[in-house]
Structure formats: structure tokens, C-alpha cells
């Protein structure tokens, strides 16, 4: 949902990281700034202070490297969902708002570097690409978990509510990336709160009916 924060270990100690981690760090920086298709393996190897041969020992192809990077990004979202569920056990409303705050807090990073998923989809035109399939599967799982949270919150139509909230979460990221809306984080949390208020009112639904 949001741009990935710097991977653990990316600081002045980067030269001491294992080669595989240096490669992933370098790939992330270049993929986000230049796009997954524009970046060549040689450029990634140079940024990681290694060789193409060493890179291919860890990742058979550039596509495999893209897929692994996105798998790590997706895992960060899974961790965020796990955290809000653990912090607000059985409180679906707090869980949904926790997700909204997580996305809102990541928007400044998206302004700087863009959303890994949005940027990658733009560069991966083949819908059957393994990385595209990974993103699609991740989004399905994320939506399913959000639906469960909405149900816990007492939403009258949890699947419809999770769909509307997903539109808000995704839309906030795109708006932040292109600079279309100011105070995107505050607006996102307020909008999600409003959807929950309507959906959990007696007889209420996400569309206000």
C-alpha cells in the first residue's frame, strides 16, 4: 500500500552487508528512482559494489531479482497488518484505522520515491510476469484481511466496505505520488473514519444508504 521504508542495514555500514543484501538494497534504490525496466543488471551490480557474475549467483535473472524485492515489500505490509491486529485484538475498527495510519505515515516516502507496486506494474507490461502475479496475490490477501477487520468492526456489508477503503488507501498513494492533493495523510484517515462511521451505524452501509 505504501512505499517501502529503507531496508534494515541501509546506512554507513552498507559496505559490510552480505552481497545478497547489498544487491537488494541497490536494486530497490534504482528500481524506485529509474523504474524496473530502465535499470540494467550492470548498474545494479555497480551500485552494490559487486559484479554481474556475483549478482547472478544470487539471482538467476533480473526478473527474479525484481520478484524477490517485491516479495520483501509485500512482507512489510503483512507485518504491518499483523501488528495492528495484535495491538488491537478483536477491535476491528481500531485495526482498520491502524492500517489507515500506517499508509498515511508512509505517504511522505511515496512523495519522494513512489509506490513500489504502482511503479513496478507500470514497467511490467506482461500480466503473466511472476512479479505481476505476486502483486496481484498480495492485493487479494490484503483485501481479504481488511474485509475481516471490517466485519469485526461491525460493518453491515464488510466486503463492500473493504472495497471502498481499499480505493481510499490506493487513491491516497497515487494522489501523494503525483502531488494532486495536499494533506493526503490527514484526508485519508478522516475519509476512512467516515466510511467506518457510516458502515457501522444501525442499518448503515458504506454508500450511506
HELIX and SHEET records of a PDB file:
HELIX    1   1 UNK A   14  UNK A   16  5                                   3    
HELIX    2   2 UNK A   19  UNK A   34  1                                  16    
HELIX    3   3 UNK A   41  UNK A   47  1                                   7    
HELIX    4   4 UNK A   52  UNK A   58  1                                   7    
HELIX    5   5 UNK A   62  UNK A   87  1                                  26    
HELIX    6   6 UNK A   92  UNK A  113  1                                  22    
HELIX    7   7 UNK A  116  UNK A  123  1                                   8    
HELIX    8   8 UNK A  130  UNK A  152  1                                  23    
HELIX    9   9 UNK A  158  UNK A  178  1                                  21    
HELIX   10  10 UNK A  184  UNK A  200  1                                  17    
END                                                                             
